[in-house]
């Protein structure tokens, strides 16, 4: 299984980026997908998640600025990031989870993509 992120880069405050994560899983629609980020010296945090049924959650700091979406036809999850701030600077990771039972689950991570917001 591979998760391949793309779309990171260097932008100025107030600008936008769109991250993509292509997943090579068998039944993409069965996976809950999420974006996490980790800034230097900080713990990895959940940014946004979208369940297999389409339920969505965001960390408070990105509500109203970021939008997570998924394309089950193309096995891809997106993170549209608008009005970027310097504090959004981090490595962003894609995650795919599927729970089969209490003792079996899939939990996959991408390699990460750097997002830097700086003037």
N, C-alpha and C positions, 0 to 999 in steps of 0.2 A: 504494500500500500504506500502510495506517495501523495503528499500534499505539497503543491508547488505554488508559493506565493509570488506575486509580482505587483508592480505599481508604486513601490516606495521611491523616495527621493528627497531632494532638498527643495523646500519651498519657503516663501516669506509668510510672516503672520497674516492671517486673513485669506490666504489662498486655499485651494482645494486639491485633494488627491483621491484617487480611487484605487483601492487595493483589490486584487483578485486572488482567489485560491482555487486551483484546479485539483480535484481529488480523484485518485484512481481506485475508488472502492466499488464493490460490485453493485450494491443497491444504495446509491447516494441518498435517495429520498428517505431512507430509514435512519440516517444519521442526524444527530443534533450537531450543528456547526457553530463555531464561535471564533471570535478574534480576541486574543490576549495581547498585552504589551508589557515590555520590561524596559524601564529606564535605568541608566547607570546608577548603581548603588541602591536600587529599589527592588522590591519583590515583583514578580510577575502578577499582573492584575487582569481580570476579565474586563474587556471593553464592551463587547456586544455579543449576543447569542441569538440564534434562531433555531427553534426546535423542528423536529421532523413534521410536526403539524402546523408549523408556521408561527408559533408563539415567539415573541421577541422581547428581549430585555437589554437594557443599557446601563452602564455605570453612570451615576449622576453627572459626572463631569463632562460627559459627551452628549447628554440628552439635548435634542434640538439642533445639534451640529452634525452628528454622524448618523448614517443609515445603513443597516445591514439588510442584505437581501440574498436570495438564493435562486439558482436556475437549475432545477432538477434534470432538465433535458441535457444540459452540458456539464453536469457534475461540478458546478462552480458556485462559490459563495463570494460575495462582494462586500466591501466596506467603503461607502462613500463618505469622505471626510471633508466637511466644509468649515469655513471660518477657523482654520487651524491656528493653534496657539503654540508658543514655545514649549509649554508644559506637555504638549502632545508628543514631543520628541521621544522616541523609543524604538526598540526593535519590536515589530508587530508579528505575532505568530498566529497561524491558522490551526484550529483544533477540530477534530472530528470524533464524536463519541456515539457509541451504540451500546445499549444495555440489553443483553439477552436474558439474563437471569441474575440472581443474587451473587452468583459466583463466576459469571462470565460477562466480560464487557470488552469492547474495542475502544482504544483511546490512542489516537494518532496525532502527531504534531508535524508541522512544516518546519523548514529550516530558518524561517524568519526573514523579514524584509525591513530595512532601516528607513525610518521616517524622521527627517530632521526639519524643524521649523525654526528658522533664524533669519534675522534681517542683516 
